[in-house]
Amino acid sequence: MQFAVMAADINATVKTAIGIQQALGQLCGCDGLEEVEVRIGARGTGTPLAYQPCIEGGDGRSRGHGAALAERGWDVLLQAHLAYRVGMGKALATIGAALGGIWRMLVAIILPPVCPLTGERVREPGTLAPAAWAELTFVTRPICEVSGMPFESDPGPGAISAAVAARPPAYDRARAALVYEGPARRLVHQLKYSDRMDLTPLMARWLVMAGAELLEGADLLVPVPLHRRRLLWRRFNQSAALAASVSAVSGIQAVPDLLERVRPTRSQVGLSRAGRRRNVRGAFRISGRAAVEGRHVVLIDDVMTSGATVEACASVLRRAGAGRVDVLTVARVVAPQDTTI
C-alpha cells in the first residue's frame, strides 16, 4: 500500500513537470520543445541584452527567441522555464524521498525497533513499550525547591531540605526527570556505554517537562564536559547530546564547548561526598567568559548523585559572572550515601 502511494506521488509530480514543459513549448510556438535556455545580461536598468536561442521546433528547424519573446513577453517565458526546472527538481526530490522511505522500511523489517527496557517491538526507535513506563519512577512534587530532592511528605510550598539549609549549593535550582534506580539506570547506561543515541530525543522531552521552570527565560544550555581522554575512549559526550536535543525542542542555544574539563578525574564511584568534591575541585574552566556574563545558564547532565560535579561547574560559571545557574539532569540519586553510578 505504501509503495503504491509513493509511486502515485512520483507519477503525479513528473506529469506536472512535463505539463509545464509542453506549455512552455506552446508559448514559444514550438511543437516539440526539447530545451529552453535563456541567458539574460543586464545593464543598470536591468534591460535584457541578449537571448541565446536553443529552441528546436517539431519541424526540426531552430527558431530564435527574438520573435517569440517579443510576441509573448520574455519575462513570461523565463518564469515558465523556471517553473519547469522547479517541477523537475520537485520530481527528483519526490523520488529521493520515496527511496529514503523504502530504505527505512527495509531497515525496520530487518532490524525492527525494540523497547530498550523490555525488548518488545515498538513503532519508532527510541521509544518505550507500555509496560516499560510503569517501571520508571518520575520525580514529582513535593520536592526541595533548591536541590529538587523529593520529599516523602509535603512540608508546604517553598520548602528546602535540611542538607540545603546546612550547605547551600553553588547552583540556584536543580531538577531531574527520573529517580536513578533500576530501569532509569539501565536507560542511562545504554546511552552512555552502548551508544544508544536514539534515546536522546525521548530523554530531551523528559528534561523539558521536568525543567520547564528552569528553561523559562534561560539563555544558554551548557553540558557538563568530559576530559578529552575519556571523550576519545567513549567517542561522544552524552551530556552534549542531551543538550543538543533539549535545544532542538526548546529553542534555547546549546554551547557544548563553553566549559572544559582541564584535568582527568577518577571515577566518583565509591567516593564519599567530601571525596567527590575534592575529586572535581579545579577540574573545570570556562572558555568564553564574556558569553556567560549576566546570562541565565542551565547545566545539562545525565545523572546527579551527590551534586559535586555540577557544583564544580556552577562555581566556575559563577566566577565568570553568570547571573543564574540552574541544573537539569535526566535522573538523580535520591539516597546518595546508598547508591552509586
N, C-alpha and C positions, 0 to 999 in steps of 0.2 A: 504493500500500500504506500509506504513512504517513498520507495523507489519510483512509483508511478507519479506521485506528486512532484518529485524532483524533475523527472523527465518532462512533465507538463509545463513546469516553470521555465525550464531551459527552452523548450519549443516556443512558448509564447514570447519570451524575450528576444530570441533570434528572429522570429517573424516580425516583431516590431521594428527591429533594426533594418531588416530587408525592406519593409514597407517604407521606411524613411528614405532608403537608397532609391527605390523606384520613384517615389515622389520627387526626389531631387533630380532624377533624370528627366522627368516630365517637365519640371520647372525650367530646365535648360533647353528643352526642345529636343532631347535625345531619346532614342528608342531604347537603347541598352547602355546604361551608364556603368562603366567599369570602375572609374575612379575620378574623384574631383579633388583637385589640389589648387587652392587659391593662395597665392603669395602676394601679400599686400605690403607695400612700402608706404611710408608716411612722412610728410614734411610737417612743419609746425602746426598746420591746421588739421592734420590728420587726413588729408585728401589722398585717396588711393592713387598710386603712381602707375602700377603695372599689374596685370593679371597674367599668370603663366598658364596657358591653356594646356590641358591634357585630358580633354573630353572626347570620347570616341562614340559616335552615334551608331545606331543599328545598321546603317548603310555602310559602315566601315570607314567613313570619312571623318577626319579630325576637324573639330569646329573650334574656333577661337571663342574665348569668353566674352570678347568685346560686345558683340551684338546681343548675346543672351543677357549679359549683365546690364547693359544699357536699357534693355527692354524690360527686364524683370526686377532689376534692383540688386546691386552687388551685395548689399547687407543681408537681404533675404536669402540669397544663395549661400552666403557664408554661414548664416545661422542654421540653414538646413544641413549644410555639410557638417557642422559641429554636432548637430543633433544625431546625425548618422554615426559619427565617431563615438559619441556618448552611448548610443544604443548598442554598438558593438562592444564597447567597454563593459556595459551592464551585462551583456550576454556572457562575456568571458568571466565576469565576477560571479554570475549565477552558476556557471559550470564549475568554477573553483569551489564555491560554497557547497555545491552538490557533492563534489568529490571529497571534500572535507567531511561532510556528513556521512558519506558512505564509509570513509576510513574510521570515524568514531564508532559507527555501528559495528564494524568488523572487530574493532578492539573490544567493544562491550560484549560481543559474543564470545570472543576467545578468552578475554580476561574480564569477566563481569565484576563490577564494583561490589565490595562487601563491607559490612559494618566492621570498623576496627576493633570493636569490643566483643561482639557476638559471633562474627564470621558469617552472618546471614547476608544474602544478597539484598542490595539496596538499589534505588533508582539512579542516584547520582554518586560519583566518587566523593569521599569526604563527608558523607552523611551517616547518621546513626539509625539503626533499626529501632522500632518502637520499644522493644524490651530493654535496649541499652539506656534509654532515657531514664528509666526507673532506677537504674543502678547509680546514677550520678547524684551527688548532693550539692545543690547550688547554695551559695552564701546568700542568705536573706536577712532582713531585719528581724529582730533588733541587733544592731552592731555598734561597736565603738565608732564614734563619729570621726575619729582621727585615724586609727590603725585599721579600721574595717574588720577587726576581730569580732566574730559573732558572740552574742551573749546567750546564755541558757535561758534567762528570763528577761523581761523587758524592764529596764531601770528607768525608763522615761526618755523623752526627747533630749537630744544633745548630750547624752551621757558618754563619758570616756572611761576606758579601762583603768584599773589600778596601775598597770605597767606604764601606760602613757602618762598618767599623773605623776608617777615617780621619776620617769625619764622621758621627757618629750622627744619625739624623733626629729630628725633633720628635715623630713618632708612635712607637707601640710596635711594631706589626706592620702589614704591608701584604700583601694578597693580590689576585690578579687571576684571572679565568677564562680569558682568551684572550691569545695573543700578538697585538699590534696590528700586523697586516700583512694585505695583500690582502683576503680575504673578511671578516675581522673589521673592518677599516677600513670596508668598504662597509656592513656592518650598522650600525656606529655612526653613519656619516654619514646613513644612511636614517632612523635615529631622530632625529638632531639637526636635519637640514636638510630632510627630506621628510615630517616629521610621522607617521612610522610608529610610532604609539603602540601598535599591536598587537604590536610586538616586545618590549615591556617585560615581559610575563609570562614569556616564554622566557628573556630575559636575567636576570630575577629568579631563576629556578630555577638558572641557571648560577652566579649570585652566591652563592646559599645553599649550593650544593655546594662552591664554591671557598673560601668563607669560613666553613665550618662551625665551625672552631676559634675564629674571631673572634666569631661570633654567640653562641656558648655563654656565657651569663652576661651578655650585653650588655644595657644599659638603654635606650639611645636610638640611633636611626638618624638621622643628620644629613646632608642632601645639601649638596654644595658649591653655594653660591648664585651666581646671575647678577646683574649690575648691572641696575637697573630699566630702563635704556635698552635693553640687549641683550634683556632679558626681553620688553619691548614689541615689539621687532623680531622675535624668534623665537616669541613667543606662549606659550611654556611652557619650564620648566626640565627638561631631560631627566634631570638627577640627582635632582630631586624626584620625577619619575615613577618612576624606578627604585627610590628609597627606599620609595615607597608600595607598589610591587609586592612588594618584599622583605618589607615589614611584613605584607602580606596572607598571605605564605607562612610567615613565621617567627613572627608574633605579637608582634614587638618594635615598640614605639612609634616612629613616624616623626615628627620635628619639623621640618617644612620651613622654618620661619621663625626657627629658633634662631640661625643665622648670617646676617649681612647683608654684602653687598659694598657698601661705602660710597663707593667711587670707581671709575670705569671704568678698565679696564686695556687696553692694546693687546694685540693677538693675540700669543701666545707663539711663533708660527711664526717660525723663523729666528733666534731669540734663543739666546745661549749659556746654559749653566747659571747662571752668575752674573747674566746679564741677566734670566733668568726670575725669579730670586729677587728682584732689585731691582724688577721689574715688579709683583709682587704684594705687596711689603712695605707693610704698613699698609692694605691694601685691604679687610680684613675686620674686623668687630666682632661681638660677641655681644649678643643682645637679651634674654637671660634668664640672668643669671649663676647664680642660685640653682638653676636647672633642671639644671645640669651638675656642681655641686659634689659630688665624690666618686663620680660616676657613670662607668660604662663606656660610652663613646661610640664608635660606628662611623661614620666618614665614608663617604659613598657618592658615587662619581663615575663618569663613563663611561670616561675614559681617564687613565692615569697615564704621563706622559712622563718628565720629569726629577724629578718629585715636588715641584716648587716650590710649586704651588698647594695641594696637600693639606698640605704642611708649614706654609704660612702659616696655614691653617685650624686645624691641630693646635696651633700655638703659641698662637693666641687661646683655644682650649679649655683648654689647659694653664694659662694665666694666670687663667682663670675658675675653676680648681680641679677640673677633670675628673680623675678618678682614673686613667683609662686611655683612650687614644685609638688606635684602630685604623683602617685604611683598606681599603676594599673597592671595587674597580673592575671593570668589565666586561672591559677589556683593558689591557695595559700594553706600553710600548715596551721591547724587550729591548736595543736599542742606541740610546740617546737621542741620541748625537752624530751618528748617521747618519740618523735618522728624525724626521719632523715630522708634526704632526697636520694 
